[in-house]
């Protein structure tokens, strides 16, 4: 029974991290604007941007490889797992043994690796130049 509760707490924490990340981005934008003596965007603007981006049609090049198509999902998964491994709301979580700094750095590094690899894996000259600039 304790394992099921630990899994539920870990899942709730992962869901909370996913749902609150755009709010943190909105808060940072608001604070930056206030420091520059401006009004800034509303706090929920990142949520609006996400809804707008989800409604857009996916545009892929004809010669895009499978790695180019899969890399956004791999980057999202690695970043989400790295963010959810940090014990923020509960202690003694089920997956807390894997939440050391080396694992988090490796996950974030692999996300950056897949970003560069996804850029370079198309045959468009602009994407190859972008991949070289990302090094």
C-alpha positions in Angstrom: 0.0 0.0 0.0 2.9 2.3 0.8 4.4 1.8 -2.7 1.1 2.8 -4.4 0.9 5.9 -2.3 4.6 6.8 -3.1 3.9 6.3 -6.8 0.8 8.5 -6.5 2.8 11.2 -4.8 5.6 11.0 -7.4 3.0 11.1 -10.2 1.3 14.1 -8.6 4.6 15.9 -8.3 5.4 15.2 -12.0 2.0 16.5 -13.1 2.4 19.6 -10.9 5.8 20.4 -12.3 4.4 20.1 -15.8 1.4 22.3 -15.0 3.3 25.0 -13.1 6.3 25.4 -15.5 4.5 27.9 -17.8 3.3 29.9 -14.7 6.9 30.3 -13.6 7.9 31.5 -17.1 5.0 34.0 -16.9 6.2 35.2 -13.5 9.8 35.7 -14.7 8.6 37.7 -17.7 6.4 39.8 -15.4 9.2 40.5 -13.0 11.6 41.4 -15.8 9.0 43.8 -17.2 8.5 45.4 -13.8 12.2 45.9 -13.4 12.2 47.8 -16.7 9.3 49.9 -15.4 6.9 48.3 -17.9 3.6 46.5 -17.4 4.5 43.2 -19.0 2.4 40.3 -20.3 -0.2 38.6 -18.1 0.9 35.7 -16.0 -1.2 33.2 -18.1 0.4 34.3 -21.4 2.6 31.2 -21.6 -0.5 29.0 -21.3 -2.2 31.0 -24.1 1.0 30.5 -26.2 0.9 26.8 -25.6 -2.7 26.5 -26.6 -2.0 28.5 -29.8 1.0 26.4 -30.7 -0.9 23.1 -30.1 -3.6 24.2 -32.6 -1.0 24.9 -35.4 -0.4 22.3 -38.1 2.9 20.4 -38.0 5.3 21.4 -40.8 8.0 18.9 -41.7 10.4 18.8 -44.6 10.0 16.0 -47.1 13.5 14.8 -46.5 13.3 15.0 -42.7 14.5 11.8 -41.0 12.9 9.9 -38.2 15.4 11.4 -35.8 14.3 14.9 -36.7 10.7 13.9 -36.0 11.4 12.1 -32.7 13.9 14.6 -31.2 11.3 17.1 -29.8 9.6 14.2 -27.9 13.0 13.0 -26.6 14.0 16.5 -25.5 10.6 17.0 -23.7 10.8 13.7 -22.0 14.4 14.1 -20.8 13.7 17.6 -19.5 10.5 16.6 -17.8 12.1 13.6 -16.0 15.0 15.8 -14.9 12.6 18.4 -13.5 10.5 15.7 -11.8 13.4 14.0 -10.2 14.2 17.0 -8.0 12.3 16.4 -4.8 10.3 19.6 -4.4 7.1 18.8 -2.6 7.6 15.4 -1.0 10.5 13.7 0.8 11.3 10.0 0.6 9.8 9.6 -2.8 10.0 6.3 -4.6 12.4 7.6 -7.3 14.4 9.9 -5.1 17.4 7.5 -5.1 18.0 8.4 -8.8 17.7 12.1 -8.1 21.3 12.8 -7.8 23.1 15.7 -9.5 24.9 13.4 -12.0 21.6 11.9 -13.3 20.0 15.3 -13.7 23.0 16.7 -15.5 23.1 13.6 -17.8 19.4 14.0 -18.6 19.8 17.7 -19.4 22.9 17.0 -21.4 21.2 14.3 -23.4 18.3 16.7 -24.2 20.9 19.2 -25.5 22.5 16.4 -27.5 19.3 15.4 -29.2 18.5 19.1 -29.9 21.8 19.4 -31.8 21.4 16.0 -33.4 17.9 16.9 -34.6 19.1 20.1 -36.1 21.9 18.5 -38.0 19.9 15.5 -39.2 18.1 17.3 -42.0 19.6 18.0 -45.4 18.7 21.7 -45.3 21.7 24.0 -45.3 20.2 26.4 -42.7 19.8 23.5 -40.2 23.3 22.3 -40.7 24.6 25.9 -40.0 22.3 26.1 -37.0 23.7 22.9 -35.6 27.3 24.1 -36.1 26.4 27.3 -34.3 24.9 25.4 -31.3 28.2 23.8 -30.4 
